Amino acid sequence: MPTSHCKEALSDVWGRLNNSIIVRGEGSYILDDQGNRYLDFTSGIGVTATGHCHPQIVGAIESQASQLLFGQMNCMLPEITLRYATALRGKTPDSIETFFFSNSGAEAVEGAVKLARIATGRPNVIAFEGGFHGRTAMTMALTSSKKVYREGFQPLPAGVFFAPFPNSFYYGWSRKETVRFCLGQLERLLQTQSSAEETAAIIIEPVLGEGGFVPAPAEFLLGLREICDRTGILLIVDEIQSGFGRTGKMWAHEHSGISPDILTIAKGIASGLPMSAIGASHELMSRWTPGSHGGTYGGGSAISMAAALATLEVIENEQLIENARVAGSLLKERLELIVTKYSGTVDVRGQGLMVGVELMRDGKPDKATAINIQADCLKNKLLILICGTGGNVLRWLPPLNVSEQEIDIACKTFELALENSVS
Ligand SMILES: Cc1ncc(COP(=O)(O)O)c(C=O)c1O
């Protein structure tokens, strides 16, 4: 059967930027079955952090595949999982000593909420407006970045309360005023809707991802840490998109100096193989009753573990965190210059290689221009995504080893697309 017929065998629930059939990936490029080569500044939504098919990752997978594919965690201990957990332990803050492995980001967030509930004996969770934590039942309940993730699926699990995320561009206030307002609203929520005694956890993305690529100010994260320390609420930091060097530090929360009680990680963890994890202290993790959480595959996929171990090595050996910092500054500077041609209001923001360009016209999100730019970039073989509640934020997520030359190509393509879309 010709490959084009296969599309009919796929669910329509997948929204898609383009229907080209991808057959190969090499570094920052992805190739379709017609021989077209696209510069991939999506990294598969932050997954292929070391680029497509990095030779060291492929080598580690090949060599592991001939040794052991799967070692079920409830039956015995796969050596590669022990090696990876130890290596990861060397990369996390002191508060994160031990890990539970799972397969997807949503699964990690689900587990983090279960851990917080069992550890504190409290029922509720506070999340932030505009946040995205996944599409399973509990993680949908924590998600408010767009109505599509909730509409038609309600009622969702109870016990979730939302506080405002400190987005100064959205409020039109200074950073200081925004932080003061948002911490004040959170305190008010604890006084009026979910008391600290009933709140197990506060969950936050240190850089709002799907909700518009907005870094949380350091003062806000420090404020959250102080509230959690004072009240015994656990702080879950969701680094599923922002982790593994993406923001120019190993973890985005390091920009503020806070430590999480529970860390959720996935995406860039294994350069493309499905894997995620929850990290916490020994003390917290010891509060699970053995067997009360788990899953057939979590921790047992030896090839995911090998890919994850190789990913850590590549990040370190190739100084990818430094590259994310330097290349990210270059990308932001270039974008700031280019968008001066745009006649509406624009905000270029982000940390490292997690950069967003928000377009506003007449005080409203300019979704139409964002879509035109994205389509024009695609025509010129550059893949970029859009995010934000208003669908008006161009979202830059190149691989961590992106070169200066690739940033130059992408920026020129973007500049042309912006000129075309406003002319
Ligand atoms: C911050 C954050 N949390 C959770 C998730 C859910 O991860 P997954 O799609 O692997 O379930 C995502 C996915 O985009 C995310 O960006």
The ligand as a Gaussian input file, in Angstrom:
#p B3LYP/6-31G(d) Opt

LIG

0 1
 C        5.337000      21.705000      31.247000
 C        4.699000      20.457000      30.718000
 N        4.176000      19.579000      31.584000
 C        3.599000      18.436000      31.161000
 C        3.515000      18.134000      29.822000
 C        2.855000      16.848000      29.370000
 O        3.808000      16.012000      28.810000
 P        3.345000      14.810000      27.826000
 O        2.825000      15.444000      26.593000
 O        4.605000      14.027000      27.608000
 O        2.322000      14.028000      28.568000
 C        4.041000      19.019000      28.888000
 C        3.946000      18.746000      27.435000
 O        4.043000      19.599000      26.592000
 C        4.649000      20.223000      29.341000
 O        5.164000      21.111000      28.479000

